[in-house]
Amino acid sequence: MSLQNQTIIITGASRGIGKALALTLAKDGSNLSLVARNHQELLEVKKEAEALGAKVLIFSGSVADEELVKKVITETAQTFGKIDALVNNAGFGVFKQAAEITTHEWDSIFETNVKGTFLFCREVVPFMKNSGQGHIVNIASDVAKRVFDGGSLYCASKYAQDAFSMALRKEVRKDNIKVSVVYSGVVDTHFHKREEGDPHQARYLSSKDMANTIYFILSAPAHVVIDELMIHPISQDY
């Protein structure tokens, strides 16, 4: 199914997976509403997407800022007349032993990875209910299904994001709203200590791999919902 003229909100859209998805959707003629902290990087993505023919709104700030989230949803609906899909992609991690995690680190991770997902879902669902359709795609991680030494904080946030998504799916299915969750393995992005494109990450999934996967989910026929999708590079044993 083509996504031409579909209105899609993407968080964490300034680089990595979010940027790759924005440019992939731009080529298909989607209307884009892009959210990220870095305003300058968002401007650059906007310019690239518009050069491909997309109509683009950008919003800079934290996904945990309730007023910003409301502004994004309202202005997107007013500008494009509808909201077809939301991709909650913003997120980051802190990896250390539990006894070393600061309260600030705990709060920051949960603000972005969990509260941000909650706020965007809460605000977009009424618009989708009114239109009788919609699709929410939450980008989680394979650590929403497993844990590892040094990952207590990040794993906890992704477990919470996944649990919220699963419950939301049951709430809104009757309203013809799809909720999909993507559980990814390692991806070659700024998320890791090394820069994107570093040779040590050559066998990771690429941002384009992830963008193509999300596009596949979003472009499924109207009667089809991909509830969950686990994806890894062949080099990573799950």
C-alpha positions in Angstrom: 0.0 0.0 0.0 1.4 3.4 -1.0 1.9 6.0 1.8 1.4 8.9 -0.6 -0.4 11.8 1.1 -0.4 9.9 4.4 0.4 12.2 7.4 3.0 10.6 9.6 4.7 11.9 12.8 8.2 10.7 13.6 10.0 11.4 16.9 13.8 11.3 17.1 13.8 12.3 13.5 17.0 14.4 13.3 19.4 11.5 12.6 19.8 7.7 12.6 16.6 5.6 12.2 14.3 8.6 12.3 16.1 10.5 9.6 16.3 7.5 7.4 12.6 6.8 7.8 11.7 10.5 7.1 13.6 10.4 3.8 12.2 7.0 2.8 8.7 8.3 3.4 9.4 11.6 1.6 10.2 9.6 -1.6 6.7 8.1 -1.3 5.0 11.4 -1.0 4.1 11.3 2.7 3.3 14.5 4.7 5.8 14.6 7.6 5.8 16.0 11.1 9.3 15.6 12.5 10.3 15.9 16.2 13.8 16.0 17.8 15.9 18.0 20.2 18.4 19.4 17.8 16.7 22.2 15.7 19.6 22.6 13.3 19.7 18.9 12.4 15.9 18.9 12.0 16.2 21.8 9.5 18.7 19.8 7.5 16.4 16.8 7.4 13.5 19.0 6.4 15.5 20.5 3.5 16.4 17.0 2.3 12.8 15.7 2.6 11.3 18.7 0.8 13.8 18.3 -2.0 12.3 14.8 -2.5 8.8 16.4 -2.7 7.4 16.0 0.8 5.5 18.6 2.9 7.3 18.9 6.2 6.7 20.4 9.7 9.4 20.3 12.3 9.3 20.7 16.1 12.3 20.9 18.3 12.3 19.9 22.0 11.9 17.0 24.4 9.3 14.3 23.7 8.6 14.4 27.5 7.4 18.1 27.2 3.6 17.8 27.4 2.9 21.2 25.9 5.2 20.4 23.0 3.5 17.1 22.4 0.1 18.8 22.3 1.4 21.4 19.9 2.8 18.8 17.6 -0.4 16.8 17.4 -2.6 19.9 17.1 -0.6 21.7 14.4 -0.1 18.5 12.4 -3.8 17.9 12.3 -4.6 21.5 11.5 -2.0 21.6 8.7 -2.6 18.3 7.0 -6.2 17.7 8.0 -5.5 14.3 9.5 -2.9 12.1 11.3 -2.5 8.7 9.8 0.5 7.3 11.7 2.8 8.0 14.6 6.3 6.5 14.9 7.7 6.8 18.5 11.4 6.4 17.7 13.0 8.8 20.2 15.1 7.1 22.9 18.5 6.7 24.4 20.3 4.5 26.9 22.6 4.6 29.9 24.5 1.4 30.7 26.1 0.8 34.0 25.7 -1.3 37.2 22.4 -0.6 39.1 24.3 0.7 42.1 26.0 3.3 40.0 22.9 4.7 38.3 22.0 8.3 39.4 18.4 9.4 40.0 18.8 11.9 37.2 19.8 9.2 34.8 16.9 7.0 35.8 14.4 9.9 35.4 15.9 11.0 32.1 15.7 7.6 30.5 12.1 7.0 31.6 11.1 10.6 30.6 12.2 10.0 27.0 11.7 6.2 26.5 8.5 5.8 28.4 6.8 9.1 29.1 7.5 10.4 25.6 5.8 7.3 24.1 2.9 7.7 26.5 2.3 11.4 25.8 2.4 11.1 22.0 0.0 8.1 22.1 -2.3 9.7 24.5 -2.6 12.9 22.4 -2.9 11.2 19.0 -5.4 8.5 19.8 -8.5 10.9 20.0 -7.6 12.2 16.5 -7.3 8.7 15.1 -10.6 7.6 16.8 -12.4 10.5 15.1 -11.1 9.5 11.7 -11.8 5.9 12.2 -8.3 4.6 11.6 -4.7 5.1 12.5 -1.4 3.4 13.1 1.1 3.7 16.0 4.5 2.2 15.7 6.7 2.1 18.8 10.4 1.4 18.3 11.4 -0.7 21.3 14.4 -3.0 21.5 15.1 -6.7 21.8 15.9 -5.9 25.4 12.2 -5.4 26.0 12.2 -9.3 25.9 15.5 -10.0 27.7 18.0 -8.4 30.1 21.8 -8.2 30.4 24.4 -7.2 32.9 24.7 -3.4 33.0 21.3 -2.9 31.3 19.0 -2.7 34.2 17.9 0.9 33.5 17.6 0.7 29.8 15.9 -2.8 29.9 13.4 -1.5 32.5 12.5 1.4 30.3 12.0 -0.8 27.3 10.0 -3.4 29.2 7.7 -0.5 30.4 7.4 0.9 26.9 6.5 -2.6 25.6 3.9 -3.3 28.3 2.3 0.1 27.6 2.1 -0.7 23.9 0.6 -4.1 24.4 -2.1 -2.8 26.7 -2.8 0.2 24.3 -3.1 -2.3 21.4 -6.0 -4.1 23.3 -7.7 -0.7 24.0 -7.8 0.7 20.5 -8.1 -2.3 18.2 -11.8 -2.0 18.3 -11.4 1.6 17.0 -9.5 0.4 13.9 -6.2 1.7 15.3 -3.2 -0.5 14.8 -0.4 -0.6 17.4 2.9 -2.2 16.2 6.1 -2.7 18.2 9.5 -3.2 16.6 12.2 -5.1 18.7 15.5 -4.4 17.1 19.0 -5.7 17.8 22.1 -3.6 17.3 21.8 -0.8 14.7 24.7 1.3 13.4 23.6 4.7 14.7 24.8 7.4 17.2 23.2 5.4 19.9 26.5 3.5 20.4 29.8 5.0 21.6 31.2 4.8 18.1 30.0 7.1 15.3 27.6 5.8 12.7 29.6 4.2 9.9 32.4 3.0 12.1 34.0 -0.2 10.7 33.4 -2.0 14.0 29.7 -1.6 13.4 29.7 -2.7 9.7 27.8 -5.9 10.4 25.1 -4.1 12.5 21.7 -3.3 11.0 21.8 0.0 9.2 19.4 2.9 9.7 18.1 2.2 6.2 17.4 -1.4 7.2 15.2 -0.2 10.0 13.5 2.5 7.9 12.6 -0.2 5.3 11.2 -2.4 8.1 9.1 0.4 9.5 7.9 1.3 6.0 6.9 -2.4 5.5 4.8 -2.3 8.7 3.1 1.0 7.8 2.3 0.0 4.2 0.5 -3.2 5.1 -3.0 -3.4 3.8 -5.8 -1.8 5.9 -7.0 -5.1 7.2 -3.5 -6.3 8.2 -1.7 -5.4 11.4 1.8 -6.5 12.3 1.6 -6.5 16.0 5.2 -7.3 16.7 8.4 -7.6 14.6 11.8 -8.8 15.9 14.8 -7.9 13.8 18.5 -8.6 14.1 21.6 -8.6 12.0 22.6 -12.2 11.2 25.8 -11.6 13.1 24.0 -11.0 16.4 22.7 -14.1 18.3 19.5 -13.4 20.2 
